[in-house]
């Protein structure tokens, strides 16, 4: 192999890695913004936070009695938002994509504490 081929291959790898890292950092930023949007519409005493697992960021609602429930899941690599099926897994079907400005703005504007916006139409 020539050094020009190796340099191009390595530089492509580095560029792709940087793009993936940037996307994953942006997804974390959008998840924080998602939690903030939910806090603004939540009843008194409710809070939202998230926990990161292997594949998903889990958006968690904490009620005024301290009970925790999963509100939504966000794919860590792609920013796709899913309704929760249970504490451990999302429901099938992507509801929103945080990478898309249109989806992100709609999600932040229409988020409600009960999760009605997460049902498929």
N, CA, C and O atoms as CSV, one atom per row, in Angstrom:
chain,resi,resn,atom,element,x,y,z
A,1,UNK,N,N,0.835,-1.180,0.000
A,1,UNK,CA,C,0.000,0.000,0.000
A,1,UNK,C,C,0.878,1.240,0.000
A,1,UNK,O,O,1.953,1.270,0.599
A,2,UNK,N,N,0.396,2.244,-0.677
A,2,UNK,CA,C,1.148,3.486,-0.728
A,2,UNK,C,C,0.805,4.353,0.477
A,2,UNK,O,O,-0.256,4.203,1.083
A,3,UNK,N,N,1.701,5.246,0.810
A,3,UNK,CA,C,1.462,6.116,1.959
A,3,UNK,C,C,0.313,7.092,1.685
A,3,UNK,O,O,-0.389,7.489,2.616
A,4,UNK,N,N,0.110,7.485,0.413
A,4,UNK,CA,C,-0.999,8.383,0.075
A,4,UNK,C,C,-2.331,7.688,0.357
A,4,UNK,O,O,-3.265,8.317,0.856
A,5,UNK,N,N,-2.422,6.400,0.041
A,5,UNK,CA,C,-3.643,5.637,0.302
A,5,UNK,C,C,-3.886,5.537,1.805
A,5,UNK,O,O,-5.008,5.739,2.269
A,6,UNK,N,N,-2.838,5.224,2.564
A,6,UNK,CA,C,-2.987,5.112,4.017
A,6,UNK,C,C,-3.358,6.442,4.649
A,6,UNK,O,O,-4.174,6.477,5.570
A,7,UNK,N,N,-2.778,7.534,4.177
A,7,UNK,CA,C,-3.079,8.855,4.719
A,7,UNK,C,C,-4.531,9.225,4.450
A,7,UNK,O,O,-5.217,9.727,5.340
A,8,UNK,N,N,-5.004,8.982,3.236
A,8,UNK,CA,C,-6.383,9.293,2.894
A,8,UNK,C,C,-7.322,8.426,3.719
A,8,UNK,O,O,-8.331,8.913,4.230
A,9,UNK,N,N,-7.001,7.158,3.851
A,9,UNK,CA,C,-7.833,6.237,4.612
A,9,UNK,C,C,-7.891,6.664,6.082
A,9,UNK,O,O,-8.961,6.669,6.691
A,10,UNK,N,N,-6.749,7.016,6.638
A,10,UNK,CA,C,-6.700,7.424,8.039
A,10,UNK,C,C,-7.410,8.758,8.253
A,10,UNK,O,O,-8.124,8.930,9.241
A,11,UNK,N,N,-7.219,9.694,7.339
A,11,UNK,CA,C,-7.877,10.997,7.482
A,11,UNK,C,C,-9.397,10.851,7.345
A,11,UNK,O,O,-10.147,11.553,8.023
A,12,UNK,N,N,-9.851,9.951,6.481
A,12,UNK,CA,C,-11.285,9.686,6.360
A,12,UNK,C,C,-11.827,9.094,7.655
A,12,UNK,O,O,-12.900,9.471,8.126
A,13,UNK,N,N,-11.070,8.164,8.217
A,13,UNK,CA,C,-11.464,7.552,9.486
A,13,UNK,C,C,-11.584,8.613,10.582
A,13,UNK,O,O,-12.558,8.626,11.335
A,14,UNK,N,N,-10.598,9.495,10.667
A,14,UNK,CA,C,-10.604,10.546,11.687
A,14,UNK,C,C,-11.790,11.496,11.500
A,14,UNK,O,O,-12.433,11.890,12.473
A,15,UNK,N,N,-12.073,11.857,10.264
A,15,UNK,CA,C,-13.196,12.753,9.981
A,15,UNK,C,C,-14.519,12.099,10.368
A,15,UNK,O,O,-15.383,12.745,10.962
A,16,UNK,N,N,-14.681,10.820,10.033
A,16,UNK,CA,C,-15.911,10.098,10.389
A,16,UNK,C,C,-16.038,9.964,11.898
A,16,UNK,O,O,-17.130,10.120,12.444
A,17,UNK,N,N,-14.940,9.678,12.574
A,17,UNK,CA,C,-14.965,9.554,14.036
A,17,UNK,C,C,-15.350,10.874,14.680
A,17,UNK,O,O,-16.150,10.898,15.615
A,18,UNK,N,N,-14.791,11.968,14.191
A,18,UNK,CA,C,-15.121,13.295,14.716
A,18,UNK,C,C,-16.596,13.622,14.498
A,18,UNK,O,O,-17.249,14.190,15.374
A,19,UNK,N,N,-17.114,13.261,13.330
A,19,UNK,CA,C,-18.532,13.514,13.033
A,19,UNK,C,C,-19.427,12.711,13.978
A,19,UNK,O,O,-20.426,13.233,14.474
A,20,UNK,N,N,-19.080,11.452,14.229
A,20,UNK,CA,C,-19.857,10.621,15.168
A,20,UNK,C,C,-19.818,11.206,16.568
A,20,UNK,O,O,-20.847,11.271,17.240
A,21,UNK,N,N,-18.649,11.632,17.013
A,21,UNK,CA,C,-18.514,12.210,18.350
A,21,UNK,C,C,-19.314,13.503,18.472
A,21,UNK,O,O,-19.960,13.741,19.493
A,22,UNK,N,N,-19.274,14.329,17.444
A,22,UNK,CA,C,-20.039,15.573,17.452
A,22,UNK,C,C,-21.526,15.283,17.524
A,22,UNK,O,O,-22.250,15.935,18.276
A,23,UNK,N,N,-21.991,14.311,16.750
A,23,UNK,CA,C,-23.404,13.935,16.776
A,23,UNK,C,C,-23.814,13.463,18.169
A,23,UNK,O,O,-24.860,13.865,18.678
A,24,UNK,N,N,-23.002,12.620,18.779
A,24,UNK,CA,C,-23.336,12.102,20.104
A,24,UNK,C,C,-23.342,13.211,21.154
A,24,UNK,O,O,-24.173,13.185,22.062
A,25,UNK,N,N,-22.445,14.174,21.052
A,25,UNK,CA,C,-22.460,15.324,21.961
A,25,UNK,C,C,-23.703,16.179,21.743
A,25,UNK,O,O,-24.306,16.661,22.702
A,26,UNK,N,N,-24.083,16.366,20.484
A,26,UNK,CA,C,-25.296,17.123,20.186
A,26,UNK,C,C,-26.533,16.412,20.713
A,26,UNK,O,O,-27.457,17.061,21.201
A,27,UNK,N,N,-26.563,15.091,20.620
A,27,UNK,CA,C,-27.706,14.329,21.137
A,27,UNK,C,C,-27.846,14.566,22.638
A,27,UNK,O,O,-28.962,14.746,23.127
A,28,UNK,N,N,-26.747,14.570,23.372
A,28,UNK,CA,C,-26.802,14.835,24.818
A,28,UNK,C,C,-27.350,16.241,25.066
A,28,UNK,O,O,-28.177,16.441,25.956
A,29,UNK,N,N,-26.890,17.207,24.284
A,29,UNK,CA,C,-27.388,18.588,24.422
A,29,UNK,C,C,-28.887,18.644,24.159
A,29,UNK,O,O,-29.611,19.321,24.889
A,30,UNK,N,N,-29.369,17.943,23.124
A,30,UNK,CA,C,-30.792,17.936,22.795
A,30,UNK,C,C,-31.611,17.230,23.884
A,30,UNK,O,O,-32.746,17.620,24.158
A,31,UNK,N,N,-31.044,16.208,24.494
A,31,UNK,CA,C,-31.745,15.509,25.576
A,31,UNK,C,C,-31.923,16.454,26.768
A,31,UNK,O,O,-32.983,16.460,27.393
A,32,UNK,N,N,-30.905,17.247,27.087
A,32,UNK,CA,C,-31.038,18.246,28.155
A,32,UNK,C,C,-32.125,19.253,27.805
A,32,UNK,O,O,-32.930,19.627,28.658
A,33,UNK,N,N,-32.149,19.689,26.554
A,33,UNK,CA,C,-33.172,20.639,26.119
A,33,UNK,C,C,-34.562,20.011,26.185
A,33,UNK,O,O,-35.533,20.681,26.535
A,34,UNK,N,N,-34.656,18.738,25.852
A,34,UNK,CA,C,-35.908,17.982,25.934
A,34,UNK,C,C,-36.395,17.965,27.383
A,34,UNK,O,O,-37.569,18.227,27.643
A,35,UNK,N,N,-35.517,17.664,28.314
A,35,UNK,CA,C,-35.875,17.660,29.737
A,35,UNK,C,C,-36.334,19.047,30.191
A,35,UNK,O,O,-37.296,19.164,30.950
A,36,UNK,N,N,-35.654,20.092,29.732
A,36,UNK,CA,C,-36.052,21.463,30.076
A,36,UNK,C,C,-37.435,21.788,29.534
A,36,UNK,O,O,-38.244,22.407,30.226
A,37,UNK,N,N,-37.715,21.374,28.294
A,37,UNK,CA,C,-39.035,21.620,27.700
A,37,UNK,C,C,-40.120,20.915,28.512
A,37,UNK,O,O,-41.203,21.464,28.715
A,38,UNK,N,N,-39.830,19.708,28.972
A,38,UNK,CA,C,-40.803,18.969,29.778
A,38,UNK,C,C,-41.007,19.622,31.145
A,38,UNK,O,O,-42.126,19.650,31.657
A,39,UNK,N,N,-39.945,20.139,31.730
A,39,UNK,CA,C,-40.058,20.822,33.032
A,39,UNK,C,C,-40.989,22.037,32.952
A,39,UNK,O,O,-41.715,22.331,33.902
A,40,UNK,N,N,-40.963,22.732,31.827
A,40,UNK,CA,C,-41.791,23.930,31.679
A,40,UNK,C,C,-43.283,23.623,31.623
A,40,UNK,O,O,-44.101,24.483,31.950
A,41,UNK,N,N,-43.649,22.412,31.215
A,41,UNK,CA,C,-45.077,22.066,31.101
A,41,UNK,C,C,-45.521,21.090,32.184
A,41,UNK,O,O,-46.690,20.704,32.229
A,42,UNK,N,N,-44.613,20.694,33.044
A,42,UNK,CA,C,-44.929,19.699,34.078
A,42,UNK,C,C,-45.732,20.330,35.215
A,42,UNK,O,O,-45.587,21.519,35.497
A,43,UNK,N,N,-46.577,19.532,35.863
A,43,UNK,CA,C,-47.283,20.033,37.054
A,43,UNK,C,C,-46.292,20.382,38.162
A,43,UNK,O,O,-45.141,19.946,38.138
A,44,UNK,N,N,-46.740,21.152,39.108
A,44,UNK,CA,C,-45.921,21.562,40.250
A,44,UNK,C,C,-45.333,20.337,40.944
A,44,UNK,O,O,-46.055,19.387,41.248
A,45,UNK,N,N,-44.034,20.356,41.194
A,45,UNK,CA,C,-43.381,19.273,41.921
A,45,UNK,C,C,-42.834,18.151,41.053
A,45,UNK,O,O,-42.153,17.261,41.563
A,46,UNK,N,N,-43.115,18.171,39.757
A,46,UNK,CA,C,-42.594,17.134,38.861
A,46,UNK,C,C,-41.254,17.589,38.299
A,46,UNK,O,O,-41.028,18.782,38.098
A,47,UNK,N,N,-40.367,16.626,38.047
A,47,UNK,CA,C,-39.070,16.944,37.478
A,47,UNK,C,C,-38.716,15.909,36.418
A,47,UNK,O,O,-39.274,14.812,36.396
A,48,UNK,N,N,-37.797,16.263,35.555
A,48,UNK,CA,C,-37.322,15.364,34.498
A,48,UNK,C,C,-35.809,15.337,34.507
A,48,UNK,O,O,-35.152,16.364,34.679
A,49,UNK,N,N,-35.277,14.165,34.322
A,49,UNK,CA,C,-33.843,13.985,34.200
A,49,UNK,C,C,-33.619,12.855,33.201
A,49,UNK,O,O,-34.573,12.315,32.640
A,50,UNK,N,N,-32.370,12.506,32.984
A,50,UNK,CA,C,-32.114,11.355,32.126
A,50,UNK,C,C,-30.943,10.547,32.653
A,50,UNK,O,O,-30.049,11.057,33.329
A,51,UNK,N,N,-30.984,9.269,32.317
A,51,UNK,CA,C,-29.899,8.339,32.626
A,51,UNK,C,C,-29.454,7.721,31.319
A,51,UNK,O,O,-30.272,7.446,30.441
A,52,UNK,N,N,-28.165,7.504,31.191
A,52,UNK,CA,C,-27.619,6.913,29.976
A,52,UNK,C,C,-27.337,5.440,30.189
A,52,UNK,O,O,-26.707,5.043,31.170
A,53,UNK,N,N,-27.819,4.635,29.247
A,53,UNK,CA,C,-27.539,3.215,29.245
A,53,UNK,C,C,-26.610,2.884,28.094
A,53,UNK,O,O,-25.943,3.765,27.552
A,54,UNK,N,N,-26.567,1.617,27.723
A,54,UNK,CA,C,-25.695,1.198,26.618
A,54,UNK,C,C,-26.106,1.836,25.299
A,54,UNK,O,O,-25.274,2.372,24.567
A,55,UNK,N,N,-27.406,1.770,25.006
A,55,UNK,CA,C,-27.884,2.210,23.705
A,55,UNK,C,C,-28.742,3.470,23.763
A,55,UNK,O,O,-28.795,4.230,22.795
A,56,UNK,N,N,-29.409,3.695,24.885
A,56,UNK,CA,C,-30.381,4.794,24.973
A,56,UNK,C,C,-30.112,5.728,26.144
A,56,UNK,O,O,-29.541,5.339,27.164
A,57,UNK,N,N,-30.544,6.979,25.962
A,57,UNK,CA,C,-30.713,7.907,27.075
A,57,UNK,C,C,-32.166,7.718,27.506
A,57,UNK,O,O,-33.075,7.776,26.678
A,58,UNK,N,N,-32.377,7.498,28.769
A,58,UNK,CA,C,-33.715,7.263,29.300
A,58,UNK,C,C,-34.191,8.556,29.957
A,58,UNK,O,O,-33.605,9.002,30.943
A,59,UNK,N,N,-35.265,9.168,29.409
A,59,UNK,CA,C,-35.854,10.367,29.997
A,59,UNK,C,C,-36.765,9.898,31.130
A,59,UNK,O,O,-37.693,9.122,30.906
A,60,UNK,N,N,-36.495,10.372,32.344
A,60,UNK,CA,C,-37.214,9.895,33.525
A,60,UNK,C,C,-38.009,11.040,34.142
A,60,UNK,O,O,-37.495,12.136,34.365
A,61,UNK,N,N,-39.290,10.743,34.411
A,61,UNK,CA,C,-40.156,11.689,35.102
A,61,UNK,C,C,-40.179,11.311,36.584
A,61,UNK,O,O,-40.362,10.146,36.937
A,62,UNK,N,N,-39.991,12.313,37.441
A,62,UNK,CA,C,-40.033,12.102,38.887
A,62,UNK,C,C,-41.197,12.929,39.417
A,62,UNK,O,O,-41.193,14.155,39.307
A,63,UNK,N,N,-42.209,12.251,40.001
A,63,UNK,CA,C,-43.360,13.002,40.491
A,63,UNK,C,C,-43.084,13.569,41.876
A,63,UNK,O,O,-42.016,13.336,42.443
A,64,UNK,N,N,-44.039,14.311,42.421
A,64,UNK,CA,C,-43.815,14.991,43.692
A,64,UNK,C,C,-43.725,14.035,44.876
A,64,UNK,O,O,-43.348,14.451,45.972
A,65,UNK,N,N,-44.062,12.764,44.678
A,65,UNK,CA,C,-43.897,11.756,45.721
A,65,UNK,C,C,-42.592,10.980,45.593
A,65,UNK,O,O,-42.318,10.086,46.394
A,66,UNK,N,N,-41.784,11.320,44.583
A,66,UNK,CA,C,-40.508,10.639,44.380
A,66,UNK,C,C,-40.584,9.413,43.488
A,66,UNK,O,O,-39.568,8.764,43.241
A,67,UNK,N,N,-41.790,9.084,42.994
A,67,UNK,CA,C,-41.927,7.943,42.087
A,67,UNK,C,C,-41.301,8.287,40.742
A,67,UNK,O,O,-41.452,9.401,40.241
A,68,UNK,N,N,-40.596,7.318,40.163
A,68,UNK,CA,C,-39.908,7.517,38.890
A,68,UNK,C,C,-40.554,6.652,37.819
A,68,UNK,O,O,-40.909,5.500,38.068
A,69,UNK,N,N,-40.701,7.213,36.634
A,69,UNK,CA,C,-41.200,6.440,35.496
A,69,UNK,C,C,-40.483,6.931,34.241
A,69,UNK,O,O,-40.042,8.078,34.166
A,70,UNK,N,N,-40.378,6.044,33.269
A,70,UNK,CA,C,-39.697,6.401,32.027
A,70,UNK,C,C,-40.681,7.126,31.125
A,70,UNK,O,O,-41.761,6.615,30.828
A,71,UNK,N,N,-40.306,8.300,30.700
A,71,UNK,CA,C,-41.146,9.109,29.823
A,71,UNK,C,C,-40.866,8.771,28.352
A,71,UNK,O,O,-41.793,8.620,27.557
A,72,UNK,N,N,-39.585,8.654,28.002
A,72,UNK,CA,C,-39.198,8.390,26.614
A,72,UNK,C,C,-37.772,7.859,26.579
A,72,UNK,O,O,-37.040,7.935,27.566
A,73,UNK,N,N,-37.396,7.327,25.442
A,73,UNK,CA,C,-36.030,6.882,25.183
A,73,UNK,C,C,-35.471,7.666,24.008
A,73,UNK,O,O,-36.203,7.997,23.075
A,74,UNK,N,N,-34.177,7.965,24.048
A,74,UNK,CA,C,-33.494,8.627,22.935
A,74,UNK,C,C,-32.270,7.791,22.589
A,74,UNK,O,O,-31.427,7.527,23.446
A,75,UNK,N,N,-32.177,7.377,21.328
A,75,UNK,CA,C,-31.033,6.602,20.865
A,75,UNK,C,C,-29.778,7.463,20.970
A,75,UNK,O,O,-29.743,8.576,20.444
A,76,UNK,N,N,-28.757,6.959,21.641
A,76,UNK,CA,C,-27.537,7.730,21.883
A,76,UNK,C,C,-26.773,8.055,20.605
A,76,UNK,O,O,-26.138,9.106,20.513
A,77,UNK,N,N,-26.829,7.168,19.625
A,77,UNK,CA,C,-26.047,7.370,18.404
A,77,UNK,C,C,-26.782,8.179,17.352
A,77,UNK,O,O,-26.158,8.919,16.591
A,78,UNK,N,N,-28.116,8.045,17.298
A,78,UNK,CA,C,-28.856,8.669,16.204
A,78,UNK,C,C,-29.743,9.831,16.632
A,78,UNK,O,O,-30.118,10.647,15.790
A,79,UNK,N,N,-30.091,9.933,17.914
A,79,UNK,CA,C,-30.983,10.988,18.361
A,79,UNK,C,C,-32.449,10.699,18.106
A,79,UNK,O,O,-33.283,11.594,18.240
A,80,UNK,N,N,-32.784,9.466,17.739
A,80,UNK,CA,C,-34.179,9.103,17.497
A,80,UNK,C,C,-34.906,8.939,18.831
A,80,UNK,O,O,-34.383,8.339,19.770
A,81,UNK,N,N,-36.127,9.488,18.896
A,81,UNK,CA,C,-36.925,9.479,20.123
A,81,UNK,C,C,-37.990,8.399,20.017
A,81,UNK,O,O,-38.665,8.273,18.996
A,82,UNK,N,N,-38.130,7.622,21.086
A,82,UNK,CA,C,-39.116,6.547,21.162
A,82,UNK,C,C,-39.990,6.742,22.393
A,82,UNK,O,O,-39.532,7.254,23.415
A,83,UNK,N,N,-41.239,6.334,22.292
A,83,UNK,CA,C,-42.116,6.256,23.454
A,83,UNK,C,C,-41.631,5.069,24.275
A,83,UNK,O,O,-41.071,4.126,23.718
A,84,UNK,N,N,-41.833,5.099,25.576
A,84,UNK,CA,C,-41.392,3.960,26.383
A,84,UNK,C,C,-42.460,2.863,26.373
A,84,UNK,O,O,-43.656,3.146,26.424
A,85,UNK,N,N,-42.013,1.624,26.306
A,85,UNK,CA,C,-42.909,0.469,26.418
A,85,UNK,C,C,-42.876,-0.052,27.853
A,85,UNK,O,O,-43.876,-0.548,28.370
A,86,UNK,N,N,-41.722,0.068,28.478
A,86,UNK,CA,C,-41.551,-0.355,29.869
A,86,UNK,C,C,-40.342,0.398,30.419
A,86,UNK,O,O,-39.775,1.260,29.746
A,87,UNK,N,N,-39.961,0.068,31.629
A,87,UNK,CA,C,-38.786,0.706,32.231
A,87,UNK,C,C,-37.523,0.385,31.442
A,87,UNK,O,O,-36.601,1.198,31.381
A,88,UNK,N,N,-37.481,-0.786,30.846
A,88,UNK,CA,C,-36.249,-1.249,30.196
A,88,UNK,C,C,-36.183,-1.077,28.691
A,88,UNK,O,O,-35.092,-1.109,28.120
A,89,UNK,N,N,-37.320,-0.894,28.031
A,89,UNK,CA,C,-37.246,-0.851,26.572
A,89,UNK,C,C,-38.233,0.134,25.962
A,89,UNK,O,O,-39.291,0.415,26.525
A,90,UNK,N,N,-37.857,0.651,24.790
A,90,UNK,CA,C,-38.759,1.570,24.086
A,90,UNK,C,C,-39.811,0.805,23.286
A,90,UNK,O,O,-39.653,-0.381,22.996
A,91,UNK,N,N,-40.879,1.506,22.940
A,91,UNK,CA,C,-41.878,0.949,22.033
A,91,UNK,C,C,-41.308,0.980,20.615
A,91,UNK,O,O,-40.377,1.731,20.325
A,92,UNK,N,N,-41.864,0.176,19.761
A,92,UNK,CA,C,-41.392,0.137,18.378
A,92,UNK,C,C,-41.836,1.396,17.643
A,92,UNK,O,O,-42.906,1.945,17.906
A,93,UNK,N,N,-41.022,1.822,16.751
A,93,UNK,CA,C,-41.355,2.961,15.910
A,93,UNK,C,C,-40.779,4.269,16.420
A,93,UNK,O,O,-41.057,4.694,17.541
A,94,UNK,N,N,-39.980,4.892,15.588
A,94,UNK,CA,C,-39.377,6.182,15.927
A,94,UNK,C,C,-40.469,7.243,15.895
A,94,UNK,O,O,-41.246,7.314,14.942
A,95,UNK,N,N,-40.527,8.069,16.942
A,95,UNK,CA,C,-41.522,9.138,17.018
A,95,UNK,C,C,-40.962,10.459,16.477
A,95,UNK,O,O,-41.650,11.174,15.749
A,96,UNK,N,N,-39.737,10.774,16.829
A,96,UNK,CA,C,-39.085,12.017,16.398
A,96,UNK,C,C,-37.603,11.745,16.188
A,96,UNK,O,O,-37.061,10.756,16.682
A,97,UNK,N,N,-36.960,12.640,15.446
A,97,UNK,CA,C,-35.521,12.542,15.208
A,97,UNK,C,C,-34.901,13.877,15.606
A,97,UNK,O,O,-35.124,14.887,14.939
A,98,UNK,N,N,-34.128,13.888,16.685
A,98,UNK,CA,C,-33.547,15.120,17.196
A,98,UNK,C,C,-32.517,15.733,16.259
A,98,UNK,O,O,-32.163,16.901,16.422
A,99,UNK,N,N,-32.028,14.979,15.288
A,99,UNK,CA,C,-31.080,15.535,14.317
A,99,UNK,C,C,-31.769,16.506,13.367
A,99,UNK,O,O,-31.130,17.403,12.817
A,100,UNK,N,N,-33.074,16.327,13.174
A,100,UNK,CA,C,-33.830,17.165,12.245
A,100,UNK,C,C,-34.396,18.373,12.981
A,100,UNK,O,O,-35.116,18.222,13.967
A,101,UNK,N,N,-34.076,19.548,12.509
A,101,UNK,CA,C,-34.500,20.783,13.169
A,101,UNK,C,C,-36.024,20.832,13.281
A,101,UNK,O,O,-36.557,21.204,14.326
A,102,UNK,N,N,-36.719,20.462,12.219
A,102,UNK,CA,C,-38.185,20.499,12.203
A,102,UNK,C,C,-38.750,19.596,13.300
A,102,UNK,O,O,-39.637,20.014,14.044
A,103,UNK,N,N,-38.251,18.369,13.409
A,103,UNK,CA,C,-38.706,17.433,14.445
A,103,UNK,C,C,-38.374,17.954,15.842
A,103,UNK,O,O,-39.201,17.890,16.752
A,104,UNK,N,N,-37.170,18.463,15.999
A,104,UNK,CA,C,-36.712,18.940,17.303
A,104,UNK,C,C,-37.565,20.113,17.777
A,104,UNK,O,O,-37.997,20.141,18.929
A,105,UNK,N,N,-37.809,21.076,16.897
A,105,UNK,CA,C,-38.622,22.227,17.272
A,105,UNK,C,C,-40.055,21.820,17.601
A,105,UNK,O,O,-40.642,22.323,18.559
A,106,UNK,N,N,-40.614,20.916,16.812
A,106,UNK,CA,C,-41.980,20.446,17.080
A,106,UNK,C,C,-42.032,19.727,18.431
A,106,UNK,O,O,-42.943,19.950,19.228
A,107,UNK,N,N,-41.057,18.877,18.672
A,107,UNK,CA,C,-41.007,18.120,19.924
A,107,UNK,C,C,-40.932,19.055,21.123
A,107,UNK,O,O,-41.685,18.888,22.083
A,108,UNK,N,N,-40.044,20.027,21.086
A,108,UNK,CA,C,-39.882,20.945,22.212
A,108,UNK,C,C,-41.123,21.819,22.407
A,108,UNK,O,O,-41.451,22.178,23.538
A,109,UNK,N,N,-41.812,22.165,21.320
A,109,UNK,CA,C,-42.997,23.022,21.410
A,109,UNK,C,C,-44.238,22.256,21.860
A,109,UNK,O,O,-45.124,22.841,22.482
A,110,UNK,N,N,-44.318,20.956,21.558
A,110,UNK,CA,C,-45.532,20.190,21.838
A,110,UNK,C,C,-45.371,19.157,22.946
A,110,UNK,O,O,-46.306,18.407,23.227
A,111,UNK,N,N,-44.223,19.106,23.567
A,111,UNK,CA,C,-44.010,18.129,24.645
A,111,UNK,C,C,-44.981,18.413,25.784
A,111,UNK,O,O,-45.194,19.568,26.154
A,112,UNK,N,N,-45.559,17.370,26.330
A,112,UNK,CA,C,-46.401,17.519,27.513
A,112,UNK,C,C,-46.004,16.461,28.527
A,112,UNK,O,O,-45.429,15.431,28.176
A,113,UNK,N,N,-46.313,16.722,29.764
A,113,UNK,CA,C,-45.846,15.855,30.844
A,113,UNK,C,C,-46.428,14.448,30.755
A,113,UNK,O,O,-45.809,13.500,31.238
A,114,UNK,N,N,-47.606,14.290,30.146
A,114,UNK,CA,C,-48.258,12.982,30.077
A,114,UNK,C,C,-47.780,12.133,28.889
A,114,UNK,O,O,-48.016,10.926,28.867
A,115,UNK,N,N,-47.116,12.742,27.909
A,115,UNK,CA,C,-46.563,11.992,26.789
A,115,UNK,C,C,-47.527,11.754,25.644
A,115,UNK,O,O,-47.283,10.872,24.821
A,116,UNK,N,N,-48.628,12.517,25.559
A,116,UNK,CA,C,-49.594,12.320,24.466
A,116,UNK,C,C,-48.964,12.536,23.087
A,116,UNK,O,O,-49.383,11.909,22.114
A,117,UNK,N,N,-47.975,13.406,22.996
A,117,UNK,CA,C,-47.320,13.693,21.718
A,117,UNK,C,C,-46.472,12.522,21.224
A,117,UNK,O,O,-46.019,12.533,20.079
A,118,UNK,N,N,-46.249,11.515,22.068
A,118,UNK,CA,C,-45.426,10.367,21.683
A,118,UNK,C,C,-46.218,9.241,21.029
A,118,UNK,O,O,-45.633,8.292,20.506
A,119,UNK,N,N,-47.554,9.341,21.054
A,119,UNK,CA,C,-48.367,8.314,20.411
A,119,UNK,C,C,-48.352,8.509,18.919
A,119,UNK,O,O,-48.365,9.638,18.428
A,120,UNK,N,N,-48.326,7.398,18.189
A,120,UNK,CA,C,-48.316,7.475,16.727
A,120,UNK,C,C,-49.701,7.832,16.242
A,120,UNK,O,O,-50.706,7.390,16.798
A,121,UNK,N,N,-49.738,8.631,15.208
A,121,UNK,CA,C,-51.020,9.072,14.650
A,121,UNK,C,C,-51.526,8.073,13.654
A,121,UNK,O,O,-52.594,8.266,13.073
